[in-house]
Amino acid sequence: MRPIRPLLAAASAVAALALTATACGPTEENAQNKPSASASEAGPDKIQIPQELQDRLKEHGIDLDKWRGGEWKNWDREKWLREAKDYVNPIIEDLWDPDRMRDAERPDKPVKEEDISGDEGVTDPTPAPVRARNVKAPYHDNAPEAGKVFFDGPEGSMVCSATVVKDPAHPGKSNMVWTAGHCVHAGKKGGWYRNIIFVPSYNDGGRPTSELKKATREQVAPYGVWWGDWAKTSEQWIAQGASTGGQGAPYDFAVIHVTPEKGSGGKSLEETVGSALPVEFNAPAVPKIAKMTATGFPAAPPYDGQKLLQCMDAPGRLTLKADQPTMYRIGCTMTGGSSGGGWVATGKDGKPALVSNTSIGPVTAGWLAGPRLGKEAQAVYDSVSAKYARG
């Protein structure tokens, strides 16, 4: 995810957006190529590679034994699978231990003001900052659909936020998660990230960071670790997306289909957490939405990624380029790490629905922007649902 730090220099310009992802990034340790776990450390017997994935890896000339031995850490351009159909994410049991989860973060990478053309199209005045508030623990009681996405990239372990959403093909038994495109794919200069997992109700008890250093995996991930066995993002994000400048942000969304790392008693993700949100692909125009609530795990200072927070505000409009869809924008002080987190508003049926996700924000926290979900987003969602419709 990219660092999301809101701040605006001028009301008419979208100044200094942080990465097109609010927060995904390596720790200093990871940046020095010192991963806390590897495929070889997990052991060949810990790596589950279904035959379909084995065949796909072989098509790309990737040796399975080498992958088991840590080849997944090879980010050479030829090895970094890019196309939509190339997604592979074999399960490596116990790769993501509490320390690895806790240390995943990302430093800010601000963009230059000239990279953004915020005065084109429809852009409302910059919203006043809204202070992010802690979600009351246990998080599962108050935001059961929320969780964190962890993944590996060239610079190390990274983190985003995400939301359990309903699957029309499996009512009441969804295994689908909504997040930002930049949380699964690097965009025009890269490919699919690896070792992508979803942890619902991460640090459910809201334990202080000092206590998490001794926490067990069950305490950090009480509802299990779920691996992304398939992911889909927009073709626009793959073609245009970038870590700085806001490129591709209006199409910065993704859906991950997950499967439990270890037994879930036959229960789906939705059954396990007890909830999933519907997705609204034709939300009312901004003037008709009284408020939106953004949820996430901000990881950049003053936050550390270990607590779940929310912002509530009336949305405004933000246009990065005149020929691209207008985005939603709200005041919010959440920082990097909250990227991909769901934005919820009242749907047409009067019930809560996911209407967007955090994508970008300026260098100094103050506001967030997320894509308005339309036909492109629905195509991504329907595609993932259809792939597992008979499962």
C-alpha positions, 0 to 999 in steps of 0.5 A, spaced: 500 500 500 502 506 499 503 511 504 497 515 505 498 522 508 494 527 507 495 535 507 494 540 502 498 546 500 492 550 496 485 549 496 485 548 488 490 543 488 491 536 490 498 537 493 503 532 495 499 525 495 503 520 498 503 513 494 497 511 490 497 506 496 496 509 503 501 504 506 504 498 504 512 497 505 518 494 508 521 495 515 528 497 515 530 490 517 526 488 511 529 493 506 536 490 508 534 483 505 533 480 512 526 477 512 523 474 518 521 467 515 522 464 508 520 458 504 526 454 506 525 456 513 518 453 513 520 447 510 518 444 503 512 440 507 509 447 509 508 449 502 502 447 498 502 448 491 496 445 487 497 442 481 494 448 477 499 453 480 504 448 479 503 448 471 502 455 471 509 456 474 512 451 470 509 455 464 513 461 466 520 457 467 519 457 475 522 451 478 518 448 483 523 446 488 527 452 487 520 456 489 520 452 495 527 453 497 526 461 497 525 463 489 519 467 491 524 472 493 527 473 486 524 479 483 527 479 477 523 482 471 522 476 468 520 472 474 515 477 477 509 475 474 505 481 471 499 479 467 492 478 470 492 471 468 499 470 472 497 470 479 500 465 483 500 465 491 502 458 494 501 457 501 507 457 505 505 455 512 507 459 518 511 464 514 507 469 517 508 469 524 506 475 529 513 478 529 513 478 521 506 481 521 507 486 526 514 489 522 510 489 516 509 497 514 512 502 509 515 509 510 512 515 506 514 516 499 511 523 497 510 525 490 511 532 487 505 537 486 506 537 479 505 530 478 497 531 480 492 535 476 487 536 481 484 543 478 481 539 472 474 536 472 470 536 478 474 537 485 470 540 491 474 544 496 479 540 501 475 537 507 477 539 514 481 534 517 477 529 521 481 525 527 481 518 526 478 514 532 480 508 535 475 502 534 473 499 541 476 492 542 474 487 541 474 489 534 470 483 532 464 486 536 464 492 532 467 491 525 467 484 524 468 485 516 475 489 517 482 486 517 489 486 514 492 484 508 500 482 508 504 481 502 511 481 500 514 485 495 521 487 492 523 491 498 520 487 503 514 485 507 508 490 506 501 491 509 494 494 507 487 494 510 481 490 507 474 488 508 470 481 508 465 482 502 459 478 500 459 473 494 453 472 490 455 465 488 455 463 495 450 467 500 452 467 507 459 463 505 463 468 502 471 467 501 472 474 498 475 480 501 475 487 498 482 491 498 486 496 493 489 494 487 496 497 489 495 492 495 496 486 490 499 488 484 505 493 483 502 497 477 505 498 470 512 497 473 511 491 476 507 485 477 503 481 482 505 481 490 507 474 493 505 471 499 498 475 500 494 473 506 488 476 510 488 476 517 481 478 520 480 482 526 488 483 527 490 484 534 482 483 536 483 485 543 487 492 541 493 490 545 498 495 546 504 494 541 509 492 547 504 486 549 504 484 541 512 482 542 510 476 546 503 475 543 502 468 540 499 467 533 492 465 535 492 472 539 494 476 533 490 472 528 484 469 532 480 468 526 486 465 522 490 466 517 487 466 510 491 465 503 489 469 497 488 463 492 486 468 487 486 475 486 483 480 481 484 488 480 482 492 474 486 492 467 487 500 468 491 499 475 495 494 471 496 498 466 497 505 469 498 504 477 504 507 480 507 508 487 507 515 486 503 521 483 496 518 484 496 514 477 491 509 476 488 511 483 480 512 480 481 504 478 485 502 485 481 496 487 481 489 488 478 483 490 481 477 493 479 470 494 481 466 500 482 459 503 484 458 510 492 456 511 490 451 516 483 447 517 477 452 519 472 446 520 469 447 513 467 454 515 467 460 510 471 466 511 464 469 512 461 464 517 468 464 521 467 472 522 460 472 522 459 478 517 460 480 510 458 487 507 454 487 500 458 492 495 454 498 492 456 499 485 452 505 483 452 509 490 448 515 490 452 522 488 456 525 493 450 530 495 446 525 497 451 521 501 450 524 508 456 520 511 461 515 509 466 511 514 473 509 512 476 503 516 483 501 517 490 500 520 494 506 519 501 504 520 505 510 518 506 515 524 503 517 529 500 510 528 504 503 528 499 499 524 497 495 530 490 498 532 484 499 528 481 506 527 475 509 523 474 516 520 467 519 519 465 525 514 461 527 509 464 526 502 466 530 497 469 530 490 476 529 487 478 529 480 485 527 478 485 527 471 479 530 467 478 524 462 478 519 469 472 518 474 471 522 479 473 520 486 470 520 493 474 524 498 473 525 506 477 528 511 481 523 515 488 523 519 489 516 518 496 514 514 499 509 510 497 502 512 490 504 511 490 503 504 485 498 501 480 499 508 473 499 506 469 505 506 461 504 508 455 508 507 448 507 507 446 503 501 439 503 497 436 498 501 438 502 507 443 498 510 451 499 510 454 497 504 461 498 501 462 503 496 469 505 496 476 503 499 482 508 501 487 509 495 491 515 496 492 521 501 497 527 501 504 527 505 501 530 511 495 526 514 488 530 513 484 527 508 483 520 504 481 519 497 478 512 494 475 510 487 467 511 486 465 503 484 462 503 477 462 497 472 470 496 472 469 494 479 463 490 478 467 486 473 472 485 477 468 483 483 463 478 478 469 475 475 472 473 482 465 470 484 464 466 478 471 463 478 468 459 484 461 459 483 461 451 482 466 450 488 
